[in-house]
Amino acid sequence: MKEILDFLRELAANNNREWFAEHKEWYQRCYARYVDFSAAYIQRLAEFDPALAALQPKDCIWRIYRDVRFSHDKRPYKEWFGVFPAAGVPGQPRTWGKHSMRGGYYVHIQPGQCMFAGGIWDPGKELLKALRTEIEANYEEVEQIMAAPSWQKYFGQDFDPYWGMLKKVPAGFDPEFKHPDWLKHKTYTFSTPLTDEQVSAPDFLDEIVEIAKAGKPMNDFLNYTFEEYGEFPPHC
C-alpha cells in the first residue's frame, strides 16, 4: 500500500492530464495492486458475510477518472482509491458493490485521510424514514451493538454526525424517544480513521478485516430494513 499512497500523494500535487500520461505505468501498477488487495479483502469478508461471495473487485472499485462536465472542480482525477463490498438485490447486478444502497465495508485510501466506513450513506427519503422507524422500534438492539467492546474500540457510541443532522426529531417520531439524536441523522454510517502507517503495514488486511467484523452487526441491523420494508433503488 505504501507505493499506492506515494502515487496518490504525487497525483494530488500534479492533478493534470500531462503528468498522469507521463506516469500512466505507475498508475496501472498501483491500480493492479489495489485490485489484488480488493479481491483478497472481499474473499476474507465473505468468510463471515457470505452474501458478498459473488462480488468481484470491478463491482466495488471506482474509476479514477472524474466526471467534470457539471462541476466547478475541473481536476481530472480522483485523488483516492476506494472499495465498497456490499450486497445488493439478487438478479440485479447494478445494485451490488459501489451501487448498493445497503450497508457495506468501505475502505478509503488517501494520504492523510484513510479510513474504514460502514453503514448506509445518503439514503433516499423512503429508506431514511424506514431506517428511523426500525431504530425507534428496536433501539435496545442498537444499544447492544454499540455496547460491544469491538464496536467501542473502533466506532464510539453513535453514528457518524458528519453528514448533517436535523435540529429536531422529525415529524411522525416520538420527541421523547430515549435516543433522539439517532432519529436526527440524515445518514446512518460509522467509521474509524486509519493512519498511513497502518495502511502501509504488512498486516493491514488482517486489521481491516477485524474492523469490518466489528461493524457487521450494525450492517446486519440496517440491512434488515430492506427485507422488512422492501427493495429500494440503487445509487447512481
N, C-alpha and C positions, 0 to 999 in steps of 0.2 A: 504493500500500500504506500510505502514511502515514495516510490517513483511516481505514483499517481498524484499524491499530494504535491510533489515537486512540479509536475506538469501543470496542475491546476493553478498553482501559485504563479507560475510564469505566464499562463494564459490570462489570468486576471490582470497582470501588468501589461499585457500585449494583446488585448482582445480585438484583433482585426484580422481580416482575411489574408493579408500578406504574411503575417507572422505564422498564422495557422498553416498556410500552404507550405511554408518552409519547414515546419515541424510536424507535418502530417504523419510521418512514420512513427514519431514519438507518441502522438495521439493514438494511432492504431495499436501500438504495443500496449499502452495503458488501458485502452478500451478492452482489448482481448483479455488482459489480466482481470479487469473488473467483471467481465462476463464469466470467467472461470470462478472468481470469488462468488458471484451471484448464484451460479449453478450449485456450488458447494453449500452455500447458505440455504438455498431452497431445499436441497436434499436433507440437510440437518433439521430444518424446520418441519419437514414432512414426517420426521420420526415421531414428533409429538402432536402435530396438527396434520393428519392425513389428507385433509381437504386440499392441501397445497401440492400434493404429489404430482399432479399432471402439469404443473406450471413449468415454463421454460424461461430462461433469462430474458429473451426477447419480449415476453409478456409483461415484464416487470421493470425494465430499464427505459429511461427516457433518452431520446436523441439529444446530441449535444448542440444541435443547430436550433437557434431561437427563431420564432416567427415574429418578425419585427414590423410586419405590414401595418399594424394598427397601434404600434407602441411608440412613445416618445423616446424610449431607450433603444438605441439602434445598435447596441453591441450584438454582433452576430452569433456569439456562442455562449452557452451556459457555462458558468464557472464552477460547476459541481457535477458529481456523479450521484445518482440515486437509484435505489432498487426498492420496489414495494411489492413483496409477495402477499397476495390477498386472494381469497376465494371469490367466486362470482356465482352467476346463475348457470346451472348445468345446461349444456347445449347452446350457450350464448358466449362465444369466445371474447367478444368485446366488453364483457362485464368482469373479466379477470384481471389480476395484477394491477398495473397502473391505472386501469379504467374502473376498478372496483369501487363500489360505494361502501363496502364492508370494512370492518376493522382489520388491519394487517400489521406487517412488521417492517416498517420503513427504515432504511439505513441511508443517511445523508453524508456524503464525503465532500468536504470543502475545507480548505486550510483555515484553521481557527474557528470553524463553525460546524464541525462534525457532530452528529447526534443520531440517536435511535428514537423513533416515534411510533406509537401505536394508536389504535382507536379510529374514529371516523371523523374525517376532516371535511368541512364545507358541505354538510348535508342540506338537501333541499328542504323546503318548507314542510312537506308532509313527513319526511323522515325525521326531521328535527322534532316535530310535535310527538311523533311516535316514541322517540328516544326519551324525551322528557316524561311522557306518560309511563313508560316502563321503569324509569328511575324512581319516579314518585311512588309507584305501586310496590316496588321491590327494593327500597332503599337499604334494608337490612343486608341484602346480598352485596350491594355495593360497599357497605361498611366493612363487611367481612373481607372482601377482596382488598380493600385499601389498608386493612389492618395486618395483612400478611407481611412477615419480615422481608420477603423478597420484593414486594411492592414498595414498602417503605424505603428499602435500600436504594432503589433507583428512581422512584416516581413521586414520593412525598405523600401528601394527604388530600390531593384534589386533582381534578382535571386541569389541563393547561389553560391559563387565563389569557394567553397571548393573542387569541383571535377575536377578542371582544366579548363583552358580557352586557346583558341588559341591566338597567338600573333597578328594575323591579321584577318580581316574579311575574311571568307572562299571564295574560288573561286565560282563565279556564283552569288554572292550577292553584293549589292551596297556598295563600300567602303566609300561613303559619307552619308550613312544611318544615320539618326538622333541619333540612339542609337547603335553605332557599337558594344559595349560590349555585348548587348543582342544576337548578332549573333555569338559571340566568345565562348559562353558557350558550354560545351560538354554534359551537362545535365541540365534539367530545373526543379529545386527543389527550395523550400523556406522553412524556418524553424525558430523556436524560441526555445531557451533553457528553461528548466524547472528546478527549484531547487528541491532538495529532500523534502524540506518543502512544496512546492506547491503540489508535488505528494502525500505526506502523509496527506494533509488536507482533511477534510470531504467533501468539495465542489469541489474536484479535477475533478470529472466527469463533473460537470457543467462548470468549467473553460475550460477544454479541448474541450468541445463541442462548446463553444463560439469561441475558436481559430480556430476550424475546419470550423465554419461558415464564419469566415473572409477569409479563404483560398479557399472556394468553388468557387467564381467567377474565380479565376485563374485556378483551376482544370477544370472547365467547358470550359474555353478558350482552354486549352491544349488538353482536351479530344475531342473537336470538330474535331481535326485533324484526329481522327480515322474515323469519319463519312465522312469527306471531301476527305481523301486520301485512304481509305480502311483499312482493318484489318492488324495488324502486329503480329508477333509471340510473345508468352508469354515468361516471364522469365523462366529459368530452375528451 
